[in-house]
């Protein structure tokens, strides 16, 4: 399968590269969506739009309160990055601080840095300070008989209530402050962050800052970012789907073309190995299996691992203590998928053979319908079809049931995982280990891991069926063609136009124990008719097949125009031969298109002339559309005799050097046969005519008659000569005609 994919994807390399890049972009977008959702919940809703513990502005009392619980280095850090401004001063945008912070007193402290590293250090300082402040305030409130627990942790805390304790802070025992700071240092990071965020918002409320507007702006900002990322992901998904479809269908088209081109070069030897039904299945159903694998595989094989790995990393960042849930789900999925693979995948390998069998039975039944009806064996054939259909149905039903059983289990696993995440996450939220948004994001990442894992598993479950299909296609493409053009072809000699020579020709079919033809020698000359007659199975048609190189001789040689046909191009050889097979084959189209099949340049007069010679003009003119009358597939809307006459006219329209009629008059009545042969003799006066016939009456006027029996020529000569010296010919002739007719 790898060889096929590598070969037929090569023209689509640019599309594949673009698809891979887009898949990376889609994966990045999809991995960021839960993060943005988490920010909307955590920052926009829970934190009221406050993104960090470092306040943008703080009153002098607030600064005194915050720095009271900081170390000297932290106080210095704050001092270096905050400036004291007047409310009448303006910021970089030209707005006065009084317009931004309307409740501020004459002066306030404003953050004076945008450096991310510095801001991160400031966040740490304010978080530790805020946690220590909460601990001290709670201890002091208890001493005075108050309970500030809810007040200090609320998102709407009034920080001014805490300023009443500022005079008491210098009087606090150092051990009490140290104990509060130690407790703060050991507090969960999430609790410290939430406390400091609440205090930061309280500082802004104290200054009269529009925190409600800040919250709405935060929600809108993250919402728009989420919408933009979702749109980018959707655009990438649509584009990748388009590219994957183009690549898959394009590769399938090229593959079908390669199979058709290969099969069109097959000789009868290869067709003996590959029945028509299996070639149709391989060029349709098998190619479709590879097309479906490419269509979904291009997206899933690249996208799923990126999302799976990325989701695990993101989940670890959100809540490392809950990642055991993902591991548990993956183990359960592995067990389930392993079971399905063991049970269902072997059935995939059987499906293609069952499709072959169903195709074969259907084709035989449809093409042989007249014979089936004539012998009254409809019930037997219906039973054959029903058996093949039932076998395929049972296998398909087993596969579908297996997968239909998988989906409820998958739903149960997903819902169970969601419940487990919520239950465990709720406990973590209660313990201030994570935030609500983080829990919801973790749930989304868990789903992404699960679906990525499932996508990869589903692809690999379909790989065996596609692999079987690829092997069957490779069998066709890798088949050595037994009959091919020579590397240095010879041109046919113009001096021997139409001369056909069989020189000591021997032939046996593959696997046969005896030769079908032995030491066949004869020469067919232009302007003469060479007839071949013999009992059924004597080798007449085999000799014609060798002349057209449907098979190659196993001994001796066949020359046309002085050239061994194995040393000439098959196209050049067959251009010189007009062939009418035993069974007339017409192609769907019109009568005219069939007659012009071998000579597209034939004029209307030439087409009408050959139809007249072939005795087909009568029934053609009887049709309302004339030469434009439709011919159905296989010529099923004309009789056997009409089909033969149209086949003869088609060969004549080619105007070849050699005309070969392989028992092509068998469906004609004796009168039509006689008139046709007379007209044919006049029309092909300069051509070499070779007739294979069962009727002695058809060949009596031939200049040379070859009598074959068991693959050998047992008699040759004219009709009169053979009636005198060839017992086999006499036996055939006497069985068909009276003595008076033979005279």
N, C-alpha and C positions, 0 to 999 in steps of 0.2 A: 504494500500500500504506500509506503514511503516513497518508493521510486515513482509511482504514478503521480502522487501529490507534488513531488519536487519537480517533475517534468512539466506538468500542466499548470502549475502555479507560476512558473517562471515568467510568462508574459505579463503577469499581474503584480510584479514585485513592487512597483510604485504604489499601487492601491493598497497592498498589504502593509507597506511601511506607514502610509498615511493612516490606515485603520489602526495599527498598533499605537501610533502616537495619540490618536483620538481616544483609544481605549485607556491609555494612561491618563489622559485628561479627564475622561469620564469617571475613572476610578478615584482620582483625586477629588473631584467634585462630590461624588457620592460619599466618600469618606469624611468630607467636611460638613455635610448636611447635618448629621447628628450633633456635631460640635457647635454649629451655629444655633441649632434648636436649643441646645443646653445653655448657650449664652442668653438666648431670649428669655428662658425661664429663670436662670440664676441671676443674671445682671438686670435684664429688663423688668422682670416681675418681682423676684425675691429681694434684690438689692436696690430696687427703685431706680435703676439706671446708673448707680454708682459703680464704676468699673474697678477701682482700686482703693486700697486703704489710705493712700496718701491724699489728703484733701487739697483741692485746688486753691482754696482760701480758708482762713481760720481767724477767728477773733483773737485779741490779745489774751483774754481769759482762757480761750480754748488752747492757745499755744502753751500757756503756762501749765494748764492741766495735762496736756499730752507729754510735755518734756519733763514733767515731774517724775515720770516713771521710766525715763530713758537713762542709759549710761552716758558717760561724758562724750564718748566717741559718737554716739547717736545724736546727742544734743548738738555736737559740732557739725554733723552731717546736715541736720535740719537747719542750723544757723547759716550754713553755706548756700543753701538752696531755697531759702525763703527770704523775701524782702518785705520790709514794713512800708506800706504805702498809705497815702491819704485817700479818702473816698472821693476827693475832687480830682485826683490824678486820673490819667487815661491809660488804657492798655494799648497793645500793639495795633488793635483794630480801630483805635480812636474813640472808644467808649469809656465813659467815666465809670469808676468802680461803684459809685453810688447808684448808677442805673442798673448795674448787674447785681449788686448786693444792697438793696434799698434799706435794710434794717441794720446795716453795719454802722458802727460809731465813727468817730473821726478818722480812725486808722484801723488797718487790718493787715494780716500777713498773707502774702500771695506767693504761690509756687513759682519759681524762676528757673526751671530746667525742663527739658524734654528728653534728656538722655535716658535711654531705657535701662541701662545698668544702674544709674544713680536712682532712678525711680523704683527699681526692684529693691535696692538697699533701703530706701525710704519706706517702702511698703513693709519690710520686715521690722523696721524700727517702730512704726505706728501700730503694727499688729501686736508686737510684744507690749508696747505701752498701753494699748487699748485693753488687752487681756488683764494686765496688772491693775489698770484703773478700775475695771469691773470688779475684780476681786477686792480691792481696797474699799470701793464704794459700798459693796455688799456688806463688808465687815463693819464699816463705820455706821451704815444704816441700821444694822442689827443692834449696835451699841446704843443707838438713839431710839430703838423700838420701831424702825421703819423697815419695809420690805421693798427693795428696789429691783428685785430679780427680773420681773417682767418689764419694768420701765427701762432698764439698762440694755436689755436685749431686743427690745422692740424696734421695728424699722421707723417708728415715729417718736423716738425718744426725745424728750425735752432736755437738752444738755444743760440748760441754765439751772435746773434743779441741783445739778452736781456742783455748781460753782459755790454753793453755800458751805461746801466742805473744804474749799481751798485754804481758808485761814488755819484749818486744823492739820493740813498736810505736814507743815514743818514740825508740828508737835508730835507727829506719829513716831513711835519707837522705830529705830532702824531695822530691828528684827522683824517687825510687822511688814514693813515695806519689802524687805528682802524675801520674806516668806511669800508675799503676794507675787513678787517678780518670779520666784522659783516656781510657784504654782502656774503662773502664766506660761513660763517656758516649757513646762511639761504638759500643757493643755493641747488637745488635738488641733492640728493646723487649721482645719475647717472651722472649728469653734472660734479660734483667734481671728480668722479672716472675717467671719460673720459679725463678730463683736466690733471689730475695727471699722467695718463698712457701715454698721449702724451708727457709730459715733461720728464718722465722716459725714454721713448724711445729716446727722443732728447739727454738726457745725454749719453746714450749708443752710439748713432751716433757720438757724439762729441769725444768719446774715440776711435772711429774706430771699435767698436764691430760689428760683422757680424749679423746685425738685419734681413737681408733677409734670411739668413740661420736659424736664430732663428724662424722666421715665418714659414718656410717650416718644420722645426723640430716639431713645435707646431701642425701644421695641420696633419703631419704624426702621431704624438703621439696620438692625440685625435681620428684620423681616425682609427688607429689600435685598440685603446681601444674600439671604437664603433663597429668595425668589430668583435672583440673578444666577446663583450657582445651580439651582434646579433647572433653569432654562438652558444654561451651558451644558449641563449633563444631558438634558433632553435632546439638544441639538447634536451633541456628540453621539448619542444613542441612535438617532435617526440617520446620521451620516454613516456611522459604522454599519448599521443594518443595510443601508443602500450599497455601500462598498462590498460588504460580505456577500450580498445577493448577486452583485455584478461579478464578483470573483468566482463564486460557486457556480452560477449559471454559465459563465464564460468558460470555466474549466470543463464543466460538463458538456457544453457544446463542442469544445475541441476534442474531448475524449470520445464523444459519440461519432464525430467526424473521423477520428483516427480509426475507430473500430470499423465503421462503414467502409472507409478506404481500404483497410486491411482485408476485410471480408470480400470486397469487390475484386481483390486480386487472388482470392482462393481458387484453387483448382478443385476438380471433383474429389480429389484425394482428401483435401481439407474438409470439404463438405461432408464427406463420409464420417469424419471424426466429430464434427460439430453439427448436429441436426439444426434445422431452421428454427425450431421452437426455442432452443437454448440460446441461439445467436440473438434472437429478438429480445429475450429476457435479459441477456447480458448488456445489450445496447440500450435498454430502457430501465428496467427495474434496478439492475446492479449499478448503473451509472447514477440513478436517482439516490441510491444509498450513499454514495460518495458525495453527491451534491448536498444532501442534507447534512452530512457530517461536516463538510466545509462551511456551510451556511451558519450552523450553530457553533462549530468548533472555533472558527476565526474569532468569534466574539467571546465565547466562554473560556477557551483554553488560555487566552491572554488575560482577559478581564478578571476571571474568578480568582486566580492565585494572587493577583495584585490586591484585590479587595479583601480576600481572606487574610493575607498576611498583614495588610494595613489595618484591618478591623481589629485584629488581635492586639497590635501595638497600641491603637487608640483606646481599646478597652482596658489595657493595662494602665494607660495614663489616667483613665477616668476612675477606675476602682480595682486596684490590683488584688484586693482581698476577695473579690467576687469572680475572678477569672476561673476558679474551679468549676463554676457552672458551665462555662463554655467547654471546658475539658470533658465534663460529664456528658454533655450533649453530643460532642464529637465521638466519644466512645460508643454511645448508643447508636449513632448514625452508622458508624463503622460496622457494628454488628449487623444492623439491618441491611446495609448495602451488600455486605459480604454474603449474607444469606440469599439475597435476591440474585446476586451474580452467580452463585453456585446453582441456583434453581432455574433462572430464566435465560441466562446467556447461551447455554448449549442449544436452546430452542431457536435462537437467532440463526445459528449455523445451519439448522435444518430448513428454515423458512425459504431460502433461495432455491433449494432443490425442489421443494414443494411447489413454488411458483413455476419452475421449469415444467414440472409434471402437469400442472393444471393448464399451462399454455400449450403443451404438446397435445393433451387430450382435446382441448377446445379446438385447436387448429385442425386436428385430424377429423373431428366430428363435423366441423363447418365445411371443410374442403371436400369431404366425402359424403355429404348429406344425401346426394342422389343415390349412391350405392347403398347407404344405410337404409333409406326408405325402400329401395327396390328389394332388399333382402328382409325387410321387416324387423330390423334389429335395433329399432329406436330405444327400446327398453334396456337392451344390453349396453348401448352407448351412454344412455342416461345414467345407468348404474356405474359405468366407468367414470363419468364426469362427477357423479355424486360422491364416489369414493375419494377422488382426488380433491374435490372441493371440501369434503368433510375432514380429510386429513389436514388441509391447510386451515380450515376453520378451527379445528381443535387446537392446533398449535398456536394460532393467533389468539384464540380465546384464553389459552393458558397464560400467554405473555401478558395480555391485557388485564386478566384477573390479578396476576401477580403485581402489576403496576397500580391497578386500581386499589389493591389492598395497601399499597405503600402510601398513597396519599392521605387516607384517614390517620395512619400512624404518624405521618409527617405533621398533620394538623395537631394531633395529640402532643407530639414532642414540642412543637412551637408554643402551643398554649401552656403546656407544662413548664417550659423554660421561662415564658413571660411571668407566670405566677411565682416561680421560684425567685426570679430577679426582683419582683416587686416585694415579696416577703423578706428576702435577705436585705434588699435595698432599704426597705422601711426601717429595719433595725439599725442599719448603718446611719440613716438620716437621723433617727432618734438619738444615736450616740454622737451625732455631729461629725461623723467620719466622711460623709459625702453630702452633696446637695441633691435636691430633687431633679434638677436638670441633668446632673451627672448620671443619676440612676436611669433616667429615660434614655440618655445617649448611650449608656452601656447596653441597655436592652436592644437599641437599634444596631449597635455593633455586633451583638450576639447573633441577631437575625442575619446580618450580613455574612458573618463567619459561616453560619449554618447554610445559607443559600449558596455561598461560594463553594463550600464543600460538596453540597448536593449537585451543583452544576457540573463540577469536575467529574463527580461520580457518574452522573447521567451520561456525560460525553463518553467516558470510558466504558460504559455499559453498551453503548451503541457502536463502539469501535469494532468489536468482534464481527458484527454483521457486516459493517463496511469493509472489514478486512477480508471476509469471505468473498464479498462482491469484487474487491480489488484483485484477489487471486484469480477469480473466474475471468475477469477482464484481461488480466495479464496472460492467462492461458491463450487467449485469442491473439493478443498483440505480440506475444513472444513466439507464436507458432511460425516455424520456418515454412515459407511457401515453396512447395516442391517444384512448381513450374514458374520460372521467371525469365525476364529478358536477359540476353547475354550482355556482358560488359562491352564487347566490341561487335555490335550486330552487323550482319551482312545485308546488302541491298539485293532485292530480287532482280534477276536478269530479264531485261526487256525482250531478248531474243527468244525466250521460252515462255511466252505469256500464256498462262493457264495450264501448263503441263504439270500433272500430279504424278509422282512416282513413289510407290511403296517398294522398298528394297529389303527383303529378308526381315520383315518386321515381326518381332515377338513382343508379347505383352502379357503380364499377369497382375492381378489386383493385389493390393497389400493383404497379406495374410492368407492368400490363396495358395493351395498346394500344387496347382497345375496352371499352365499358361492358358489365357483366354484366347490368344491368337498365336499361331505358330507359322513362321516362315511365309509371311504374306508378301507376294510379289505381283505387282501389276502397274501399268501406266495408263493414265487417263489423259486423252489428248483434246485440244481445243476443237470445237466443231463436232465432237462426237459425244455420244451418251454412253456412259459406263454404268451398268446396272449390277447391283449386288442382291442376290436372293439366297435364301436358305431357311432352314427350320428355325423355330424360336430358340434363342440361346446359342446360335451358331457363331455369333461374334460380329454381325453386320454393323450394329450401332456402335460397338466398341471401336471398330475401324474408323468410323466417322468421327468419333470423339478424339481419336488420336490425330486425325488430320487437322482438327481445329485446336489441338493442344489443350483439350480439357484434361487429358492425361498425357504423359510422355511415354514413349516407347521404352521398353526394357531391353530391346535388342533390335538391331537394324536401324534404318533411318527412313524418314519420309521427306521427299523433296518437292518443293513447289517452285516452279520457274527456275529449276536448277540449284536451289538453295535448300540445305537441310533446315527444316522449320525450327529446329532448336537453336539455330544460329541467327535467326531473324527476330525482329521485334514482333510480339504478338499482335500489336495494333496493326502493323503493316501486313501481317499474314491474314488477319481476319478482315482487313479492308478489301482483300482480293476474293473473299469467299462470301457468297450469299447462302445462308443456312436456313432451312425450314425443318424444325424438329418434329419428332413423332407427335408430340402433343402441342398443338398450336397454342401459343401464349400471346395474348393481347394485353396491352397496358391501358389503364384508365385514361380516357381522353376522347378524341373523336376518331372516326374512320380515317380521316385525312392525316391526323397526327400520327397514327399508327403506320400508315403507308409511307410517310416521310421519315420514319424513325431512323432508317439507315442512310438516308440521303436528304438532309434538310434543304438542299438547294434544288431539289426536283421541281420542275415546273408543273403547273396544273395539267397541261397536256400529257406530260410523262406519267403523272399519277393516274390520270384517267386511262391511259394506254395500258399500264401494267394491271389495273383493275379489270380491264377488258380481257387481257391475255389470261388472267387467273380465273376468268369466268365469274367475277364478283360484281361486275358492273350492273348486272340485272337486279340483284336484290338491293344494291346500294341506291339505285334510282327509284326503287319502290318506296324507299324511306322518304318521309316528308322533308327531312333536313338534308338528304343526300349525303355528301362526303362529310358534312358537319354533324352527322348523327352521333350521339354519345355512345361510347363503349364503356361498359362498367368494368370494375376491377376483375381481371382474369377473363374478360370477354364472356361473362355469364349471360348476357342478354342477346347473344347470337348463337346459332346452332353450331354443331361440331363441323359440318361441311363448310358453313360460312366462315368459321374461324380458320379452317385450313386454307381456304381460298384467299382470305385476307393475309394470312402468313406468307403464302406464296407470292402474292402481289408485293408485299413488303420486301421480300428478298429480291424480286425482280427490279424494284425501284432503285435498289442499290447499284444496279448495272455492274455486277462483279465479273471477274474473269472465270471464276469457278462457282457453279451452282450445286448445292448439295441438298437433296430431298430425302430425308430420313423417314421413309414410310409415310409420306405426306399426302398421299392420295387415298388413304384407307377409308376416309369418311365420305368420299365422293361416290355417286352412283356411276355405273359403267358409261352412260352416255356423256355425263359431264367430264368424266375421266378421259374419255377418248378425245372430246373436243378440246379440253385443256392441253393434253399432250401434243395435239396437232399445232395449236397456237403457240405452245411453248417451244416446239421444234423450230418454228419460223422465227420467233422472237430471239432465241438464243443460238442462232446459227454459228456464231463465232466463239461461244463460251464452252467451257468444259462442264459437262453435266454429269453428276454422279447421283444415281437414284438407288435408294434402298427400298425394296418393295417386297410385299408378300404375294401380290397378284402377278401371275405370269402375263396376263393380258396387258399390264402396264408397261412391261419391259420387252415385249416381243420384238419391237422395232429398234432396240438398242444395238449400237455397233459392237459393243463388247458386254457380255454378261458373265459375271463371276458367281459361281455356285459355291457356297460355304457350308461346311459341316464340321461341327466340333472345333471351331477355331482355325480351320484350314480351308484353303481353296481346293476344291475337289473337281472343279470343272471351269472351263473358260471358253468363250467363243460366241458366235451368234446363236440365235434361237434354233436355226436349222441344224447347226453343227452340234449343239448340245442335245438335241432330240435324237441324234444318231449315236453319240458316244458318251453321254453322262447319265448313268442310271438315277442318280439323285435328282437331277433336273427333270428327267422323264417322269419320275414318281410324283414330283410336285405338280408338274404340268397336267398329268393325267387326272390328278385329284381335283383339278379346278376346271378344266376345259375338255370338251369332247374332241375326238380325232379330227372332225371337220374344222373346228375352231383352231386347232393346232397346226393344221396343214398350211 
